[in-house]
Amino acid sequence: MGIPIPEITLNDGVTIPVVGLGTYTLKGCQGADAIQSAIDERGYRLIDSAYNYENEGTVGEAVRRSSVSREELKITSKLPGRYQEYKKAVITIEESLYRANLDYYDLYLIHWPNPKQDNYLEAWQALIDAKKKGLIRSIGVCNFLPEHLERLHRETGVMPSINQIELHPLFNQEQQRKWHKVNNVTTQSWSPLARANEVLQNSTLQQIAEKHNKSISQVILRWHYQLGAISIPKSSSPERQFENISIFDFTLDEADMNLILGLNQTDGRINNQDPAIYEEF
Ligand SMILES: NC(=O)c1ccc[n+]([C@@H]2O[C@H](COP(=O)([O-])OP(=O)(O)OC[C@H]3O[C@@H](n4cnc5c(N)ncnc54)[C@H](OP(=O)(O)O)[C@@H]3O)[C@@H](O)[C@H]2O)c1
């Protein structure tokens, strides 16, 4: 059996695990095997996916193959930018469910705000209505700036439960995290390991890892946890999936936390995707 992963409570009362499995590029039979064993053998309960990853079917297959009951799992998908108009969003949520062959999603998120298109408010209304119909348990967004979140709340009275944002030691989103905390929005970190590129060679992280007898990835994921952010590291490998959730038996002290916060770079985004201007469809 896998490791029990602690949970936190969202602003709508739903609880979800503090670490989930990212699935970008996990597709087909290999992908379903990797996701199913992450659930059954390692103890993952939160699975991220998206309409645009073209793997909702793979995730649904892993859920059905798994010996863990559907009620114990938290499955996420996301609405793509090209379907943000209200009627298209309604149909896309239904299509997402058909693709996964699931009756409901635990979490459904707007993938990008695409502010130049200015359709995200309609998309949000579609998510609110799908939740009322029981198709989604919790609703949220990704990559929304405070001004976008404020507008959703002002116009609909409903604040997203989660904002999934790029967050890792090279781009730590201090201001955005503070805003989330004040407004009771849970932060979820995408690319929490900064895609495991040069960050895994960082000497500061290496020193902290040696001090705790852990890997650099474990130190980074523990840092997310202590920041109060849910991380969703993607791994296709059983060993690395296990490593990524083996983070609940040590604590980073204040000095460690501050050293990691000190690695922030103003231009630290992986692909320079600033939600104020970047668009994804
Ligand atoms: N909302 C959005 O706009 C958005 C954007 C990007 C991503 N996401 C979501 O966030 C998830 C995570 O982000 P990501 O996939 O971009 O990046 P990531 O989780 O930071 O890194 C994934 C990479 O790290 C490797 N890796 C994982 N664990 C490792 C470990 N312990 N040691 C060494 N290497 C390790 C993986 O390789 P192996 O598979 O070979 O282990 C993979 O190449 C995605 O999969 C997706 O679900 C959302």
The ligand as a MOL file (V3000), in Angstrom:
LIG
                    3D

  0  0  0     0  0            999 V3000
M  V30 BEGIN CTAB
M  V30 COUNTS 48 52 0 0 0
M  V30 BEGIN ATOM
M  V30 1 N -2.4880 24.6060 -15.5620 0
M  V30 2 C -1.4660 24.7360 -16.3680 0
M  V30 3 O -1.3740 25.6860 -17.1520 0
M  V30 4 C -0.3720 23.6960 -16.3430 0
M  V30 5 C 0.8300 23.9210 -17.0340 0
M  V30 6 C 1.8230 22.9500 -16.9660 0
M  V30 7 C 1.6190 21.7830 -16.2210 0
M  V30 8 N 0.4290 21.5650 -15.5730 0 CHG=1
M  V30 9 C 0.1930 20.3330 -14.7680 0
M  V30 10 O 1.2190 20.2630 -13.7870 0
M  V30 11 C 1.8450 18.9780 -13.8550 0
M  V30 12 C 3.2820 19.0520 -13.4060 0
M  V30 13 O 4.0340 19.9380 -14.1890 0
M  V30 14 P 5.1040 19.4630 -15.3040 0
M  V30 15 O 4.7680 18.1080 -15.7840 0
M  V30 16 O 5.1470 20.5720 -16.2980 0 CHG=-1
M  V30 17 O 6.5010 19.5250 -14.5420 0
M  V30 18 P 7.1330 18.8880 -13.2070 0
M  V30 19 O 6.1370 18.0520 -12.5030 0
M  V30 20 O 7.7890 20.0130 -12.4870 0
M  V30 21 O 8.2980 17.9870 -13.7980 0
M  V30 22 C 8.0430 16.8340 -14.5460 0
M  V30 23 C 9.3950 16.3060 -15.0270 0
M  V30 24 O 10.2080 15.9810 -13.8990 0
M  V30 25 C 10.6360 14.6160 -13.9520 0
M  V30 26 N 10.6110 14.1630 -12.5550 0
M  V30 27 C 9.5240 13.9420 -11.7710 0
M  V30 28 N 9.8880 13.5860 -10.5260 0
M  V30 29 C 11.2360 13.5840 -10.5100 0
M  V30 30 C 12.1970 13.2880 -9.5090 0
M  V30 31 N 11.8250 12.9180 -8.2770 0
M  V30 32 N 13.5310 13.3600 -9.8410 0
M  V30 33 C 13.9080 13.7140 -11.1050 0
M  V30 34 N 13.0360 14.0050 -12.0880 0
M  V30 35 C 11.7100 13.9430 -11.7960 0
M  V30 36 C 9.6340 13.9320 -14.8500 0
M  V30 37 O 10.2390 12.8730 -15.5320 0
M  V30 38 P 9.7250 11.3200 -15.3650 0
M  V30 39 O 8.2870 11.2770 -15.8070 0
M  V30 40 O 10.6350 10.5690 -16.2690 0
M  V30 41 O 9.9120 10.9890 -13.9060 0
M  V30 42 C 9.2750 15.0400 -15.8400 0
M  V30 43 O 10.2490 15.1160 -16.8730 0
M  V30 44 C 1.6730 18.6040 -15.3440 0
M  V30 45 O 1.9670 17.2540 -15.5900 0
M  V30 46 C 0.2500 19.0230 -15.5500 0
M  V30 47 O -0.6250 18.0480 -15.0020 0
M  V30 48 C -0.5480 22.5190 -15.6150 0
M  V30 END ATOM
M  V30 BEGIN BOND
M  V30 1 1 1 2
M  V30 2 2 2 3
M  V30 3 1 2 4
M  V30 4 1 4 5
M  V30 5 2 4 48
M  V30 6 2 5 6
M  V30 7 1 6 7
M  V30 8 2 7 8
M  V30 9 1 8 9
M  V30 10 1 8 48
M  V30 11 1 9 10
M  V30 12 1 9 46
M  V30 13 1 10 11
M  V30 14 1 11 12
M  V30 15 1 11 44
M  V30 16 1 12 13
M  V30 17 1 13 14
M  V30 18 2 14 15
M  V30 19 1 14 16
M  V30 20 1 14 17
M  V30 21 1 17 18
M  V30 22 2 18 19
M  V30 23 1 18 20
M  V30 24 1 18 21
M  V30 25 1 21 22
M  V30 26 1 22 23
M  V30 27 1 23 24
M  V30 28 1 23 42
M  V30 29 1 24 25
M  V30 30 1 25 26
M  V30 31 1 25 36
M  V30 32 1 26 27
M  V30 33 1 26 35
M  V30 34 2 27 28
M  V30 35 1 28 29
M  V30 36 1 29 30
M  V30 37 2 29 35
M  V30 38 1 30 31
M  V30 39 2 30 32
M  V30 40 1 32 33
M  V30 41 2 33 34
M  V30 42 1 34 35
M  V30 43 1 36 37
M  V30 44 1 36 42
M  V30 45 1 37 38
M  V30 46 2 38 39
M  V30 47 1 38 40
M  V30 48 1 38 41
M  V30 49 1 42 43
M  V30 50 1 44 45
M  V30 51 1 44 46
M  V30 52 1 46 47
M  V30 END BOND
M  V30 END CTAB
M  END
